[in-house]
Amino acid sequence: MTLSHSLLYLTAAALPFPAMGILLTGNFPLSPAIFFGTAYSLLGLVTRGMGRSHLAAGGMLLAFVVTAMPRFDYTSYALSICALGVAIAPLTVPVFEPLAWQRLLSGFLLGLYLTLSIICVELGAQVLGIEMISEALKLIFPYGGQGVFINLLRPKAGFLEPSHLAIYLCFAFVVLDICKDSKNSFVWQKTMIFVALLAIGSLSGIAIIFIYLIVKSLQDLPLAVRNLLRRRAMFYALLSLTLAVSIIAYFYDTVVQAIELYSTRLDKTLIALGEGDLEGSEGSRINALKALPKYWSEFGISGFLFGTGYANYEDWLIKTYEYVGPWSTFARGQIDNMLVAVFLSTGLVGMSAYLLFTLWVFRSAGIKRATVIGVFVVTVNFAFGYLVLYLYWYLLFVLTTALRFHRYRLEITPKRPCARTGRPLPQRL
């Protein structure tokens, strides 16, 4: 195993622990994944040299800098642009070797298993009243907040907050769904991920995974119907339904309470959408787009083209939305929507560069899953607003690699002949 493979393994295994490490300015710890990911990126730069991926990443960063350079001192954006450069670095050294992909996937699975175990320990310690374990976890993961769901602290494992954990689990679900084959379908892992999402109490996480499943089902509807009619599939479906009903019956009161809480949050989201409310996590995400036309109306075509200037939207947001109150992220100078954050701060110039770079990193993934993966990534962007946090970019790195090798596997796998006509059948995606 080469050094590059080891670094890939360690990067993926440490990926779900952003709440560990040395605390930097703000609330972003310098976590182990950043060390391993940066080392992998530098090693790739030394061994492979500079390639087109470096130019694509550099072009996006340059476009961001251009939007701020004429108007602001470099100290207002230099640290942020450097942090973003470090975060996207692994995407400039894509994985093309099957063995390297296996090491990356193995590390990713280890990180996932550790995360799911920590979630179980977090919830179990509270249910059983073992305060010593809860206090120990707070010492291990001291950064971030949790909130309350069903009278329990929401699990956040190694993340800064439960919503970040939910984003990670959504990516993990999609990655494993892409990687499934005849030997390993990752059924129990995906089931545990779904249960964990429900336990976290993240409405955005549930929405992301349901949107992915709905779009995927619509895309593969004929194949899904044929698979459901198979005896084995029907047996597993009945078995799963029986287990689900049994669990619901045993934890009836808890399930009812969870449904009521999710219904309440869904009602708040619909009300926020209808009334344009900007308070709370629901309103801050669903109505984040309102900031764009408001800014453009004040600053005209220059505001539309160049935005507030990269990393310089905080003052404008606080000044414009301070009347809303502290429960609004706008009033604190923050945005819970990455697309809006990029468009507001860098305008059409930066937004175009951001979208082009995103398309570039998916260039080797093929187009068979373009719709479902495209909808998934856009949905995540609407629920996650931390542009410089490595978490999103590293997860994107794993996702694009999974898609690349899924496509490779389809290309080298012989197509099954049809029993009736003898012609090759289409590959299952």
N, C-alpha and C positions, 0 to 999 in steps of 0.2 A: 504494500500500500504506500503510495507516494505521499509527500508532504501536502500536496494540493488536495488529495482525497481526504486526508486527515483533517485539514482545515474546513473542508466542506461539511464533513461529519460533525465537527465541533460547532460550526456556525449554526447548522440546522438544529442541533440538540439544545444549544443555548438560546435559540431564537425566542422561545416563550418566557424569557426571564428579564424583561426590560426594567423591572422594579428592583433589580439587584445591581450593585456596582457603586462607583464613586459618584456622588451627587454633584452635578455641574450647575451652572446658572439656571434658574427656573426650577422645574421639577423633573428634569431629564437626567437620570443616572447614566454614567458611562458603563454600560453593561458588558458582560463577557462576549456576547454575540458581536458587538461592534469590533472588539479586538480581533476575533477570529475572522470575521467577514472582511475587515480591512486588510488583514494579513493575506488572505486568499486573493483579494483584488490586486494587491501590490505584487504578489508572487506571479499572478497571471500577466501583469504588465511587464514584469522583467523577462518572463519566459516566452511570452507570445509577442511582446511588443505592442505598440499602440495600434488599435484597429478602428474600424468604423463605429463600433459601439461607444468607444471613448469620444469620438467626434460628435456622435449623436447626443451623448450626455453633456459634453462641453457646450454644444450649441444651445441646449435648453438652459443651462446655467448662465451662459452669456446673455441670452435673451432676458432672463430675469434681472441680471445686473444692469442691463441697459435701461430698464424701466425706472431704476432708482438712481443711477449714477449722476445724471445732470442736476437732480433736485435735492439730494441728501448727501451728507457726509458718509464716507465709506464705513465708518464705525457703526452706522445704523443697520447695515446689512451684511457686512463682511463675515461675521461669526455665523450668521444664519446660512449664508450661501456655502460656507465651508462645511457646516454640519450636514447640509443637504447633499453636498458632493460626497461626503463619507457615506451617507445613507444609501445612495444609489450606486455606489462603487461596485458591488457584486454583479449588478446588471451589465456592467461593461465587460465582464469576463464570463460569457455564457458557457454552460456545460454542454459538451458534445460527445463525450465518451460514455458508453453504457456503464462502465464500472464506476466512474465518477458519479453518475446519477444514482446508482445503487447505494453508494456511500452517503449521498445527500439524503436520499429517502430513508435510509436506516437511522441517520441522526434525527431527521424530522419525526419519525415514529417514536424514537426514544423521548424526545421533548414532549410529544403529545401524550405518551403514557405517563410521564412524570406529572404533566399538567392535570390530567384526569384524576390521577391519584391524589394530588394536592387538593383538588376540588372536593373529593370524597372525604378527605381528612378534615378540611375546613367545615364542611356541613356536619359530618359525624361528631366532631368535637363539640359543636354547639348543641346538637340534638341530645347528646349524652351528658352535656354539662361538664366536659373536661376542659376547664379554663386554662390549665397548664399548657395544653397543646395549642390553644388559640393564642396565648401570649407568646409562645415560642415562634409561631408563624409570623406574628407581628414583628419580632426581632429579626427574622430571616428576610422578610419582605416589608421593610419599614416605610416605604414611600407609597403615596397614593391614598385614595379613599375607597369606601365600599358601599355605603348606603344600606338600606334594610329592605328585605323582601320576605314575605310570609313570616314576619316576626323574627327573622334571622338575618345576620349580616350577610350581604351578598358575597359569594366567593369571588376572589380576584386572582388567586394563585400567584404567579410571579409577575403580574401586570400592574400597571399604575391605577387602573380602575376596571370594574366589571365589563364596561362596554368594550374596552380593548381586548379583554379575554374573549368576548363574544365574537369580535372580528376575527381573531386568530382561529377560533373553533370553526367559523364559517369557511375560512380558507382551507383548514385541515379537511373538512368534509368534502369540499370540491376537489382538492388534490387527491384524496383517496378514491373518490368517485371516478376520477379520470384514470387512476392507476389500476383499477380493478381489472382482472382478467379471469380466465378459467381456473387458475391455480389459487388465486387469492382475491376474493371479492370485498374484503374489509367490511363485512356486514356488521359484525359486533362492534367494531371501532366506530362506524358511522352511527350506530344506534346509541352508543355511549355519548358521542358528541351531541346528538340531538337531545338526549336526556339532560346533559350538562347545560345546554343552551336554555332549556326550560327552567332549570334550577337557578340559573344566574339572574333571571328576571329582566333580561335585556330585550325590550320590544324590537329594537333595531336589528339585533342578531336574529331573532325569530323571523322578522320580515325579510331579511336578506336570504336566509336559507329557504323560506317558502317561495319567494320569487324565483330563486334558482331552480327549485324543483318543479314549479309550475311551467316555466319556460322550457325546461328540459323535457318534461312530459309532453308538452305540445309538439316539440320538435321530433320526439321519438314515439309518438302515439301509436302508429301501426305496429311497431315492434313491441311496444309495451303490452298491447292487447294480445298479441300472439304469445308472449311469454307468460302472461297471466293465465292463459288457457292450458298451460302445461300442468300435469299432475303434481310435479314436485313444487312448482311455484304456488299452486293452490294449497298444497299441504302446509308450506311455510307461511303463507298468508293467514290461514286459519290458526296455525300455532301462534303466530305473532299477535293476532287479534285476541286469542284466548288469554295469553300472558298479559296483554295490555288491559283487558277487562278485569283480570284478577288483581293486578297492581292498583288499578283505579278503585276497585272495591275495598281493598285493604287500607289504602290511604285516602279514603273518600273525603274526609273533612279537609285535609291538606290540598287535595286536588281542587275541591270546590273553592277554597280560599284563593288558590293560584289563578283559577279561571276568573274569579271576580276581580282580582288585581290587574290581570291582563286586560280584561274588559274595560276597567276604569281608565287604564293608560291609553287604550285604543280610542275610547270616547274623548279623552283629552286631546289626542292627536287630531281627530276629526274636527273637534271644536276649534283647535288652533289653526287648522287648515282653512276652516270656514271664516274665522274671524281675523285671521292674520296675526294671531297672538305670537309674541316673541319670548315669552317667559317659559321657563322649564325646558327640559331636554327635548320634549316633543316639539314645542314651538320653535326652539332654536334651530332644530334640524329641518323641519318641514317648511319653514318660512325664511330660511337663510337667503333665498334668491331675492327677497325684497330689498336687500342692501344694494344690489347692482343698479337697478333703475334709479334709485335715490341718489347714488353717487354720480351716475351719468348725467342726471338732470342738473346737478350742481356744477360739474366740470366739463360737460359737453364732450366734443369729439376727442379731446386730449385724454379725458378721463376714461373714455371707452377704449382707446388704443393702448394707453400705458398704465391705467389704474392709479392707485395711490403711490406706487413704487414698491418694489419687492421688500417685504418685511417691514412695511411702514403703514399698515392699515389700522393699527391699534388706536392711535390718537384720534383718527377720524371716527371710528366706531364709538369710542367712549364719548366723544363730544356730541355725536349725533343721536345716540341711543341711551344716554345716561338717565333719561327720564323713565325708562322702562323698569328699572329696578335691578337688584343684584342677582335675581334668579335668571336673568337673561345673559347668555354668553356675549351677546353684542355689547351690553353695558359694561362688560369686563374687558372689552377689546379682543374677544376671541370669536372664532367661527367654527361651528361643528359640521362643516361641509367643505371638503377639500376642493371641489370644483369652484365653488363660490370664492373660497380663499385665494385661489390662483387667479381667477378672473378679476376679483376686486383689486388685488395687489399688483397685478402685472398687466391687466388689460388684455385686449385681443392679441397683442404681440406675445405675451407670456403664455396665454391660454393655448394659442396655436402651437407654440414650442412644446408645451406640456403634453398635448394630445399627440403630436407627432412622435415624441419620444416614447409615449405609451404604446403607440402602434408599432414603433420600431422594435421594442422588446418582445412583441408578440409575433414578429415577422416569420419565425421558423415554426410556429405552432400549427400551421395549416388553417384552413377556413371551415372545416367540417363542424367545428364547435363555435364558430365566430359569434353567432347570435347569443347563445346561452352564456358564454364566457364574457362577452361584451356587456350584456345586461348585468351580470354579476359584478363586474369591476365598477361599472357606473353606479350601481346601488351602494357598493361599499364606499365609493367616493362621496356619496350623499350622506353617509352615516359616520364618517371619520374625517376629522379636520386637522390632524397633526402632520403637516407636510414634511417637516424635518426629522420626525421620529423614524428610526430605522425600521420599525415593525412593519409598516405597510410595504415598503420597498423590498425587504427581505422576503416577505410572504409572496410578493409579486415574482421575485426571483425563483422561488420554489414552484409556483404555479406555472410559469412559462416553461420551466425545465420539464415539468410533468407533461405538459401539452406537447412539447417537442418530442419526447420519447414515446408518448402515446401514438403520435403520428408515425414515428419510426417503426414501432411495433406493428402497426397496421400495414405498413409498406412491405415489411419482410415476411409477414405471416401469410402462408398460402391460403387462398380463398377456398372455402368448403364447397364442393360441388352439390348441386341440387339433385336429390334422389330421383326426381321425375324427369327433368330435362337434361341433367348432366352439366349444366352451365354453372359457373362460379356464383355463389351467393354473395351479396354485399356484406362487408365486414360490420360487425356489431360495434357501436361506439359507446 
